[in-house]
Amino acid sequence: MAVVEMVYLAAATLWIVVVVAAVGIGVRIMLKVRARRRRMNQLMALARLPLLLAGRRR
């Protein structure tokens, strides 16, 4: 019976490690996507700025 309990304990520990690793990878990917989106928004704002300034002069 002790062997079966050790197998269950090992399986549960591995499952917890896999879930924690998956959450960590998901958070890291989410942060990268947010940073990329922020950079793209800044580039778009810089490209839009001359158009806005040109429109105000008229």
Secondary structure by P-SEA (a helix, b strand, c coil): caaaaaaaaaaaaaaaaaaaaaaaaaaaaaaaaaaaaaaaaaaaaaaaaaaaaaaaac
